[in-house]
Amino acid sequence: MNNPAIRDAASLILLRDAAGGSPRVLMGQRGARAAFMPNKFVFPGGAVDPADSAVPLAAPLSAPCRSRLAREAPVGLPDALIAAAIRELWEETGLVLGEAGRWPLPPPPGWRSYAATGHRPAGRDLRFVFRAITPPGRPRRFDARFFLADAATLRSDPDDFSRASDELSHLQWIPLDRVREFDLPFITQVVLAEIAEMLREGLYVPRAVPFFRNNDEESLFLRLGGEGDLRARE
């Protein structure tokens, strides 16, 4: 079976009403003809585009998150992943995350509609919470990093999806305690379980970022520790 190249990707988990005790997450359904995870409910996200590495961030990711994100990553990829997560959120939902401000240079192709909102992408409000590589044998493979953000940091109406593309349908805020009623990919179920555990423990960032590391030789469930070291889960 043809084994495609692994592409870097980013997903954004928007969390709403967590402080009120009834947290909800934003998800949408992929099309029936999608080559990857058809019909599944997923978070906004997708592959890193070449232009994402040329986008200047208005503010960096926090130091602990950046240290973990930089592990086994080329120089420049962490910022490109943050940019990709924010761009995919904009494209798939029409929601704006970032900081108000003018771009120092003209935005690259693929970023012009976002820049027209008067905002620049920023890592300040994102938390790196999960990483997973798609197992071999799938039609597409991604090295996906998952970021968490509070919906209160959005720069647009969280219920206004009028500017969304048609890549995801049935966009909605799903209560965390009901999300398993939807058709979810396995890895999404695991991510949501980790988010629920973070909320129960009152953590702002996970103590160690889970990492499903699938390659042709083996599949491992590791954790990116506080100092950036990979440690097997106890």
Residue frames as qw, qx, qy, qz and C-alpha x, y, z in Angstrom:
[[0.000, 0.888, 0.460, 0.000, 0.00, 0.00, 0.00],
 [0.357, 0.589, -0.038, 0.724, 1.27, 3.47, -0.88],
 [0.492, -0.611, -0.409, 0.466, 2.40, 5.31, 2.25],
 [0.228, 0.872, 0.139, 0.410, 2.07, 9.09, 1.77],
 [0.390, 0.287, -0.373, 0.791, 4.50, 11.62, 3.18],
 [0.349, -0.645, -0.577, 0.360, 3.69, 12.99, 6.62],
 [0.142, 0.631, 0.136, 0.750, 2.64, 16.64, 6.54],
 [0.170, -0.137, -0.536, 0.815, 2.80, 19.04, 9.46],
 [0.257, -0.583, -0.555, -0.535, -0.66, 20.18, 10.56],
 [0.021, 0.026, -0.528, 0.849, -2.40, 22.18, 13.27],
 [0.314, -0.578, -0.691, -0.301, -5.84, 21.98, 14.86],
 [0.050, -0.282, 0.320, -0.903, -7.50, 24.53, 17.12],
 [0.344, -0.480, -0.803, 0.079, -9.77, 23.53, 19.99],
 [0.143, -0.425, 0.067, -0.891, -11.95, 26.45, 21.04],
 [0.331, -0.344, -0.818, 0.321, -13.34, 26.07, 24.54],
 [0.217, -0.473, -0.146, -0.841, -16.38, 28.08, 25.64],
 [0.642, -0.547, -0.050, -0.536, -18.02, 28.59, 29.05],
 [0.676, 0.071, -0.664, 0.311, -15.42, 26.55, 30.91],
 [0.059, 0.218, -0.518, 0.825, -15.51, 28.90, 33.88],
 [0.590, -0.178, 0.055, -0.785, -19.25, 28.44, 34.23],
 [0.483, -0.173, 0.818, -0.260, -18.96, 24.69, 34.63],
 [0.755, 0.433, 0.463, -0.169, -20.64, 23.78, 31.33],
 [0.164, -0.544, 0.537, 0.624, -17.77, 23.77, 28.81],
 [0.767, 0.553, 0.292, -0.143, -18.44, 23.51, 25.10],
 [0.421, -0.353, 0.561, 0.619, -16.11, 22.91, 22.15],
 [0.508, 0.624, -0.119, -0.582, -16.45, 24.07, 18.56],
 [0.445, -0.107, 0.841, 0.288, -16.66, 21.27, 15.99],
 [0.580, 0.471, -0.148, -0.648, -17.88, 20.72, 12.47],
 [0.842, 0.099, 0.529, -0.033, -18.54, 17.75, 10.18],
 [0.116, -0.414, 0.669, 0.606, -16.29, 16.81, 7.27],
 [0.650, 0.331, -0.218, -0.649, -17.94, 16.01, 3.96],
 [0.919, 0.018, 0.361, -0.158, -18.93, 12.50, 2.90],
 [0.824, 0.535, -0.029, 0.185, -16.49, 12.66, -0.02],
 [0.146, -0.888, 0.432, -0.064, -13.53, 13.94, 1.97],
 [0.719, 0.376, -0.573, 0.111, -10.38, 11.88, 1.42],
 [0.313, 0.173, -0.720, 0.595, -9.47, 12.12, 5.10],
 [0.023, 0.236, 0.749, -0.619, -11.95, 11.28, 7.88],
 [0.257, -0.277, -0.502, -0.778, -15.17, 11.60, 5.84],
 [0.537, -0.560, -0.498, -0.388, -18.36, 12.37, 7.81],
 [0.600, -0.307, -0.528, 0.516, -16.44, 12.77, 11.06],
 [0.199, -0.960, -0.117, -0.155, -16.91, 15.66, 13.47],
 [0.733, 0.058, -0.154, 0.660, -13.56, 17.37, 13.96],
 [0.255, -0.761, -0.103, 0.587, -11.93, 20.55, 15.24],
 [0.456, 0.886, -0.066, -0.053, -11.01, 23.26, 12.73],
 [0.493, -0.616, 0.529, 0.314, -7.56, 22.54, 11.37],
 [0.833, 0.550, 0.049, 0.012, -5.42, 21.43, 8.47],
 [0.830, 0.064, 0.049, 0.552, -1.95, 21.20, 6.96],
 [0.273, -0.713, 0.095, 0.639, 0.64, 23.93, 7.23],
 [0.610, 0.760, 0.178, 0.138, 0.90, 25.96, 4.03],
 [0.674, 0.168, -0.041, 0.718, 4.27, 27.30, 2.79],
 [0.030, 0.687, 0.068, 0.723, 3.01, 30.87, 3.31],
 [0.649, -0.715, -0.241, -0.096, 2.37, 30.23, 7.00],
 [0.765, -0.253, -0.103, 0.584, 6.09, 30.35, 7.74],
 [0.332, 0.317, 0.113, 0.881, 6.26, 33.90, 6.33],
 [0.321, -0.771, -0.358, -0.417, 3.53, 35.29, 8.60],
 [0.217, 0.320, -0.532, 0.753, 4.85, 37.49, 11.44],
 [0.442, -0.562, -0.694, 0.081, 3.12, 36.75, 14.73],
 [0.150, -0.800, -0.009, -0.581, 1.90, 39.68, 16.80],
 [0.475, -0.624, 0.496, -0.373, 2.80, 37.84, 20.02],
 [0.342, 0.327, -0.880, -0.024, 4.62, 34.57, 20.73],
 [0.801, -0.319, -0.482, -0.156, 3.42, 31.37, 22.33],
 [0.570, -0.763, 0.251, -0.172, 4.18, 31.05, 26.04],
 [0.084, 0.667, -0.740, 0.022, 7.67, 29.77, 26.84],
 [0.528, -0.164, 0.813, -0.183, 6.61, 26.35, 28.27],
 [0.769, 0.473, 0.367, -0.225, 4.36, 25.63, 25.29],
 [0.477, 0.801, -0.330, -0.150, 6.96, 26.81, 22.81],
 [0.187, -0.562, 0.805, -0.027, 9.63, 24.58, 24.35],
 [0.631, 0.086, 0.756, -0.150, 7.44, 21.51, 23.95],
 [0.671, 0.676, 0.189, -0.239, 6.30, 22.50, 20.47],
 [0.257, 0.820, -0.484, -0.165, 9.88, 22.94, 19.28],
 [0.567, -0.339, 0.750, 0.029, 10.87, 19.36, 20.11],
 [0.512, 0.111, 0.781, 0.338, 11.78, 17.41, 16.95],
 [0.382, 0.840, 0.380, -0.062, 10.70, 20.38, 14.84],
 [0.575, 0.339, 0.131, 0.733, 12.72, 22.40, 12.30],
 [0.183, -0.340, -0.193, 0.902, 13.54, 26.00, 13.14],
 [0.233, 0.076, -0.254, -0.936, 10.58, 28.21, 12.26],
 [0.330, -0.269, -0.844, -0.325, 7.99, 25.44, 12.35],
 [0.153, -0.438, -0.721, 0.514, 6.47, 26.37, 15.76],
 [0.155, 0.423, 0.091, -0.888, 5.41, 29.82, 14.55],
 [0.309, 0.090, -0.657, -0.681, 4.16, 28.35, 11.27],
 [0.244, -0.309, -0.919, 0.030, 2.01, 25.87, 13.21],
 [0.002, 0.497, 0.501, -0.709, 0.44, 28.68, 15.27],
 [0.235, 0.345, -0.261, -0.870, -0.25, 30.65, 12.10],
 [0.279, -0.045, -0.852, -0.440, -1.75, 27.59, 10.41],
 [0.116, -0.407, -0.850, 0.314, -4.09, 26.92, 13.33],
 [0.113, 0.544, 0.279, -0.783, -5.40, 30.49, 13.26],
 [0.246, 0.279, -0.521, -0.769, -5.68, 30.54, 9.45],
 [0.222, -0.170, -0.932, -0.230, -7.59, 27.25, 9.38],
 [0.001, 0.501, 0.687, -0.527, -9.96, 28.53, 12.08],
 [0.198, 0.494, -0.040, -0.846, -10.64, 31.60, 9.95],
 [0.264, 0.182, -0.713, -0.624, -11.12, 29.65, 6.71],
 [0.266, -0.198, -0.937, -0.112, -13.31, 26.87, 8.13],
 [0.190, -0.593, -0.712, 0.325, -15.40, 28.87, 10.61],
 [0.107, 0.755, 0.238, 0.601, -15.04, 32.56, 9.78],
 [0.560, -0.809, -0.152, 0.096, -13.98, 33.26, 13.37],
 [0.381, 0.756, -0.290, 0.447, -11.09, 35.60, 14.12],
 [0.773, -0.579, -0.058, 0.254, -8.39, 34.84, 16.66],
 [0.623, 0.320, -0.030, 0.713, -5.41, 37.14, 17.00],
 [0.284, -0.606, -0.265, 0.694, -4.60, 40.73, 17.90],
 [0.336, 0.907, 0.252, -0.026, -5.69, 43.97, 16.29],
 [0.356, -0.674, 0.338, 0.552, -2.96, 45.66, 14.30],
 [0.578, 0.737, -0.213, -0.278, -1.50, 46.48, 10.91],
 [0.950, 0.056, 0.152, 0.267, 0.70, 44.01, 9.10],
 [0.337, -0.704, 0.312, 0.541, 4.35, 45.14, 8.78],
 [0.049, -0.255, 0.727, 0.636, 4.43, 43.71, 5.25],
 [0.657, 0.107, -0.270, -0.696, 1.69, 42.84, 2.74],
 [0.736, -0.158, 0.601, -0.269, 0.10, 39.52, 3.76],
 [0.069, -0.243, 0.872, 0.420, 1.03, 36.50, 1.62],
 [0.571, -0.048, -0.528, -0.627, -1.54, 34.72, -0.55],
 [0.580, -0.275, -0.766, 0.027, -4.00, 32.79, 1.57],
 [0.360, -0.382, -0.530, 0.666, -3.84, 35.41, 4.32],
 [0.045, 0.211, 0.175, 0.961, -5.33, 38.45, 2.65],
 [0.458, -0.558, -0.476, -0.503, -8.93, 37.92, 3.75],
 [0.649, -0.512, -0.445, 0.342, -7.83, 37.36, 7.34],
 [0.404, -0.103, -0.093, 0.904, -5.61, 40.46, 7.27],
 [0.108, -0.437, -0.365, -0.815, -8.55, 42.48, 5.94],
 [0.529, -0.664, -0.526, -0.056, -10.28, 41.96, 9.31],
 [0.068, -0.861, 0.223, -0.452, -7.62, 44.22, 10.84],
 [0.777, -0.552, 0.287, -0.096, -5.91, 41.50, 12.88],
 [0.382, 0.585, -0.714, 0.028, -2.63, 39.64, 13.01],
 [0.882, -0.201, -0.425, -0.033, -2.18, 36.04, 14.25],
 [0.122, -0.676, 0.549, -0.476, -0.72, 35.71, 17.73],
 [0.621, 0.001, -0.778, 0.094, 0.31, 32.83, 19.93],
 [0.102, -0.343, 0.521, -0.775, -0.36, 34.52, 23.25],
 [0.668, -0.119, 0.265, -0.685, -3.81, 32.94, 23.78],
 [0.858, 0.180, -0.424, -0.225, -2.96, 29.45, 22.49],
 [0.541, -0.522, 0.638, -0.169, -1.87, 26.46, 24.55],
 [0.507, 0.353, -0.754, -0.225, -0.15, 23.43, 23.03],
 [0.671, -0.279, 0.457, -0.513, -2.00, 20.42, 24.42],
 [0.861, 0.070, 0.500, -0.061, -1.61, 17.37, 22.15],
 [0.227, 0.602, -0.614, -0.458, 0.40, 15.90, 19.27],
 [0.791, 0.086, 0.595, -0.114, -0.38, 12.89, 17.08],
 [0.109, 0.419, -0.696, -0.572, 1.02, 11.35, 13.91],
 [0.830, 0.206, -0.036, -0.518, -1.45, 9.55, 11.67],
 [0.721, -0.240, 0.646, 0.073, -0.71, 5.79, 11.62],
 [0.019, -0.302, 0.756, 0.580, 0.69, 4.17, 8.46],
 [0.156, 0.284, 0.928, 0.185, -1.74, 2.85, 5.87],
 [0.202, 0.738, 0.459, -0.452, -4.00, 5.91, 5.77],
 [0.551, 0.670, 0.348, 0.355, -4.64, 7.83, 2.52],
 [0.165, 0.808, -0.164, 0.541, -3.16, 10.96, 4.13],
 [0.724, -0.351, -0.406, 0.432, -0.80, 11.30, 7.07],
 [0.012, -0.859, 0.051, -0.509, -0.25, 14.28, 9.32],
 [0.494, -0.114, -0.540, 0.672, 1.96, 15.22, 12.22],
 [0.214, -0.737, -0.364, -0.528, -0.80, 17.20, 13.94],
 [0.248, -0.035, -0.540, 0.804, -0.36, 19.58, 16.84],
 [0.258, -0.710, -0.609, -0.240, -3.48, 20.54, 18.77],
 [0.146, 0.177, -0.288, 0.930, -3.85, 23.96, 20.37],
 [0.221, -0.660, -0.706, 0.131, -6.42, 25.03, 22.95],
 [0.086, 0.196, -0.035, 0.976, -7.86, 28.55, 23.20],
 [0.092, 0.485, 0.665, -0.560, -10.62, 30.17, 25.22],
 [0.231, 0.634, 0.607, 0.420, -13.49, 31.39, 23.04],
 [0.190, -0.904, -0.252, 0.289, -13.47, 34.58, 25.13],
 [0.371, -0.523, 0.335, 0.690, -10.28, 35.59, 23.28],
 [0.446, 0.474, 0.624, 0.433, -12.01, 35.57, 19.88],
 [0.070, -0.292, 0.054, 0.952, -12.14, 38.91, 18.07],
 [0.366, -0.087, -0.528, -0.761, -15.46, 38.08, 16.44],
 [0.723, -0.170, 0.186, -0.643, -18.93, 36.86, 17.40],
 [0.234, -0.273, 0.933, -0.017, -18.49, 33.19, 18.40],
 [0.548, 0.365, 0.716, -0.231, -21.89, 32.33, 16.89],
 [0.476, 0.759, -0.072, -0.438, -21.33, 34.05, 13.53],
 [0.627, -0.138, 0.678, 0.358, -20.21, 31.47, 10.95],
 [0.549, 0.763, 0.228, -0.253, -21.36, 33.52, 7.96],
 [0.258, 0.826, -0.459, -0.199, -17.81, 33.88, 6.61],
 [0.633, -0.304, 0.710, 0.051, -16.95, 30.17, 6.88],
 [0.288, 0.327, -0.749, -0.500, -15.95, 28.08, 3.88],
 [0.863, -0.037, -0.114, -0.491, -17.89, 24.92, 3.03],
 [0.405, 0.376, -0.822, 0.136, -15.14, 22.56, 4.23],
 [0.070, -0.126, -0.878, 0.456, -16.94, 21.88, 7.51],
 [0.402, -0.439, -0.447, -0.668, -20.71, 21.68, 7.87],
 [0.674, -0.588, -0.431, -0.119, -22.94, 21.71, 10.94],
 [0.326, 0.336, -0.454, 0.758, -20.58, 24.02, 12.84],
 [0.588, -0.666, -0.269, -0.372, -21.72, 24.09, 16.44],
 [0.085, -0.536, 0.639, -0.545, -20.69, 24.46, 20.07],
 [0.775, -0.170, -0.585, -0.170, -21.03, 21.00, 21.58],
 [0.598, -0.687, 0.275, -0.307, -21.24, 20.45, 25.36],
 [0.156, 0.546, -0.819, 0.085, -18.17, 18.53, 26.46],
 [0.430, -0.101, 0.822, -0.359, -20.29, 16.02, 28.35],
 [0.752, 0.428, 0.372, -0.337, -22.28, 15.21, 25.16],
 [0.262, 0.698, -0.508, -0.431, -19.56, 15.25, 22.55],
 [0.210, -0.216, 0.945, 0.126, -19.20, 11.45, 22.47],
 [0.591, 0.465, 0.571, -0.331, -22.73, 11.26, 21.03],
 [0.479, 0.775, -0.194, -0.363, -21.21, 12.50, 17.74],
 [0.946, 0.248, 0.062, 0.201, -19.24, 10.54, 15.14],
 [0.164, -0.915, 0.358, 0.088, -15.67, 11.33, 16.19],
 [0.677, 0.466, -0.546, 0.162, -12.28, 10.03, 15.02],
 [0.826, -0.341, -0.370, 0.253, -10.52, 7.96, 17.65],
 [0.509, 0.092, -0.236, 0.822, -7.76, 10.50, 18.15],
 [0.194, -0.516, -0.082, -0.830, -10.32, 13.26, 18.68],
 [0.755, -0.535, -0.322, -0.201, -11.91, 11.22, 21.46],
 [0.762, -0.181, -0.300, 0.545, -8.51, 10.90, 23.12],
 [0.234, 0.323, -0.067, 0.915, -7.82, 14.63, 22.82],
 [0.438, -0.575, -0.193, -0.663, -11.19, 15.48, 24.34],
 [0.819, -0.443, -0.353, 0.095, -10.56, 13.13, 27.25],
 [0.595, -0.007, -0.231, 0.770, -7.29, 14.91, 27.93],
 [0.053, -0.450, -0.062, -0.889, -9.02, 18.31, 27.81],
 [0.657, -0.575, -0.311, -0.376, -11.68, 17.10, 30.24],
 [0.796, -0.309, -0.331, 0.402, -8.96, 15.90, 32.62],
 [0.352, 0.230, -0.118, 0.900, -7.20, 19.26, 32.42],
 [0.329, -0.547, -0.159, -0.753, -10.43, 21.01, 33.35],
 [0.786, -0.496, -0.362, -0.071, -11.03, 18.66, 36.27],
 [0.731, -0.224, -0.231, 0.602, -7.54, 19.38, 37.59],
 [0.073, -0.963, -0.142, 0.215, -7.87, 23.12, 36.97],
 [0.618, -0.252, 0.348, 0.659, -4.76, 23.19, 34.77],
 [0.280, 0.801, -0.088, -0.522, -3.96, 25.99, 32.34],
 [0.508, 0.546, -0.625, -0.231, -1.56, 23.76, 30.39],
 [0.965, -0.135, -0.213, -0.073, -1.11, 19.98, 30.70],
 [0.604, -0.685, 0.384, 0.137, 1.64, 18.77, 32.99],
 [0.326, -0.314, 0.748, 0.486, 3.03, 16.89, 29.99],
 [0.561, 0.428, -0.190, -0.683, 1.74, 17.01, 26.40],
 [0.802, 0.074, 0.591, -0.045, 0.50, 13.62, 25.11],
 [0.258, 0.613, -0.557, -0.497, 2.17, 12.49, 21.88],
 [0.891, 0.187, 0.405, -0.087, 0.92, 9.58, 19.75],
 [0.028, 0.689, -0.599, -0.407, 4.05, 8.79, 17.78],
 [0.872, 0.244, 0.415, -0.087, 3.16, 6.40, 14.98],
 [0.178, 0.666, -0.584, -0.428, 5.77, 5.36, 12.45],
 [0.759, 0.276, -0.501, -0.311, 6.41, 2.33, 10.26],
 [0.398, 0.243, -0.834, 0.295, 8.19, 0.45, 13.05],
 [0.287, -0.340, -0.794, 0.415, 6.06, 1.08, 16.13],
 [0.241, -0.713, -0.283, -0.595, 3.32, 3.10, 17.77],
 [0.435, -0.135, -0.584, 0.672, 4.11, 4.79, 21.08],
 [0.259, -0.868, -0.316, -0.281, 2.12, 6.93, 23.48],
 [0.560, 0.013, -0.303, 0.771, 4.65, 9.38, 24.90],
 [0.170, -0.929, -0.318, 0.087, 4.50, 12.68, 26.73],
 [0.409, 0.579, -0.128, 0.694, 6.40, 15.90, 26.16],
 [0.561, -0.520, -0.496, 0.412, 7.49, 16.68, 29.71],
 [0.172, -0.947, -0.184, 0.198, 7.86, 19.96, 31.51],
 [0.333, -0.674, 0.396, 0.527, 11.50, 20.33, 30.49],
 [0.521, 0.614, -0.362, -0.471, 10.77, 19.26, 26.93],
 [0.088, -0.319, 0.941, 0.074, 11.84, 15.65, 27.44],
 [0.712, -0.028, -0.486, -0.506, 9.88, 12.76, 26.00],
 [0.216, -0.236, 0.845, -0.428, 8.66, 10.46, 28.75],
 [0.354, -0.225, -0.858, -0.296, 6.50, 7.36, 28.55],
 [0.542, -0.484, -0.023, -0.686, 3.22, 7.72, 30.37],
 [0.141, -0.257, 0.856, -0.425, 3.23, 6.06, 33.77]]
